[in-house]
Amino acid sequence: MGSRDDDGQNAEGQGYAADINSIREAQARIAPYVHKTPILSSTSINAIAGKQLFFKCECFQKAGAFKIRGASNSIFALDDIQAAKGVVTHSSGNHAAAVALAAKLRGIPAYIVIPENAPACKVENVNRYGGQVIWSDVTMESRESTAKKVQEETGAILIHPFNDKYTISSGQGTVCLELLEQVPEIDTIIVPISGGGLISGVALAAKGINPSIRVLAAEPKGADDSAQSKAAGRIIKLPATNTIADGLRAFLGDLTWPVVRDLVDDVIVVDDNAIVDAMKMCYETLKVAVEPSGAIGLAAALSDEFKESSVWHESSKIGII
Amino acid sequence: MGSRDDDGQNAEGQGYAADINSIREAQARIAPYVHKTPILSSTSINAIAGKQLFFKCECFQKAGAFKIRGASNSIFALDDIQAAKGVVTHSSGNHAAAVALAAKLRGIPAYIVIPENAPACKVENVNRYGGQVIWSDVTMESRESTAKKVQEETGAILIHPFNDKYTISSGQGTVCLELLEQVPEIDTIIVPISGGGLISGVALAAKGINPSIRVLAAEPKGADDSAQSKAAGRIIKLPATNTIADGLRAFLGDLTWPVVRDLVDDVIVVDDNAIVDAMKMCYETLKVAVEPSGAIGLAAALSDEFKESSVWHESSKIGII
């Protein structure tokens, strides 16, 4: 187990927070702790999409989401002295459970700051994995200041939900390595975007393997900060967000923004109705129960905006994460 | 493509309808037409069960169920002259869609006799795959006589839903070959039982590979003809059935009964409440949408009846189909 060489928030490689080598290292580091998730496909959905779609089902991942990849890479990269005092994070969702589980696997304490409007099932998951819940107000400021207070009181190390190079290079990049091992002929990948951790890792892995693979972001209309940021050429933070995809309300960070700016080919914005339709299709046709944040990739693949984009004509085999 | 050497309803091998060789042949024959379905597992569910459970997710199979295995083996085993006039079957459920799809893949007509109380979604699946729907009354007699009439009028070959050696050896046995390739250390397999086609194939494959593997049937209390048949030593048919597991209401046939009698180690009977609880657990924890007939294996694994059976202490790694 290597030790983290910094606070996890410095850039490396070609100025980005991760590269193909750090992603391959992450894959080796986390292999004992994560599932290799299956790829599903459906002839019926392909007929509707007019493309071959390959669904990388991270909903079957341990702790219910890809977040365990990043959390276990971050936590197992700590040396024993760093790890001893435990870890802290703030999250309203799947990252919270992932950090709790990875800390449990490492045998160290996990302090999880949760905003008071978090879904009950997400809090239950943290409890199930033995994480210690600390409540905060719903604002990002309160989440961050509460986590900072816990850090100061306990000496625990912060595992940032997305703006952390160990989280990016692993939790995110390893999904893409696996996907391209399972279906090497994929030419386009659609990835939900929130804080940008997942898509940064995927883009760095995909372009590291084959620069001609296109990486598209799928973003809810009510939280389209990434689309606005790409258009403006700088990070835009929204005064408020409003979408059913509760996992996609975060904004880009300073580590994820450069990757999104340079390596994400386009952002496809879809409205909540399309997300709900995609959830239904996942349930009825794929037989998979996905949350809105997970169904948005299919919604984007079926959207008019994708059909009108320049990538449409160049895509035939599309991976959906 | 070999031709079927009889009407599909003679026994072979050691007096059973299939053997490990015919199952391996089936695997090769159907490989181009079926998905290799993934195995899912959950630490949380394992903790509840007190055993390691491996879920073989045939709900992700083409046409939504394992039935495409048997249907495609039966239909692709026909020679061109046999196949030309098409195929006929009677089914209220997944076998209907499977025959329609396999016939479409072979490029021949499919006549599907459907009892008038069949779920609308199952009828829709038949239509989607281009099957020609012919309605019958709900009784098995009416289903069979209507199918016979279609046979006489069209010259189509009957693809029986379960009492057919090609259906047994393939649709069923190949699931087990795949499962044991994916998780070779499995010592026990739990299989839903209805007409006995699935479990016959699984038992013949499992015991053919390793006679010490235990095969258990999971049966709904409201249609426990197999448990009664095993107890009585002869096929028992019930005057009526009453269970939420609509796919498990058929009775054993003369080809499946000898296998169930000799090779199925025990029948675990569960009530509908336990089936519903298992469906919820599949949805919430595994994230998989399964029908009652698919969730019954988990219900059996968690049942008191299983804990009290002699197999319980000898089982540690359990495959659930």
Boltz contact constraints between the chains, C-beta under 6 A:
constraints:
  - contact:
      token1: [A, 38]
      token2: [B, 38]
      max_distance: 6.0
  - contact:
      token1: [A, 40]
      token2: [B, 60]
      max_distance: 6.0
  - contact:
      token1: [A, 59]
      token2: [B, 287]
      max_distance: 6.0
  - contact:
      token1: [A, 60]
      token2: [B, 40]
      max_distance: 6.0
  - contact:
      token1: [A, 283]
      token2: [B, 289]
      max_distance: 6.0
  - contact:
      token1: [A, 287]
      token2: [B, 59]
      max_distance: 6.0
  - contact:
      token1: [A, 287]
      token2: [B, 289]
      max_distance: 6.0
  - contact:
      token1: [A, 289]
      token2: [B, 283]
      max_distance: 6.0
  - contact:
      token1: [A, 289]
      token2: [B, 287]
      max_distance: 6.0
  - contact:
      token1: [A, 289]
      token2: [B, 289]
      max_distance: 6.0
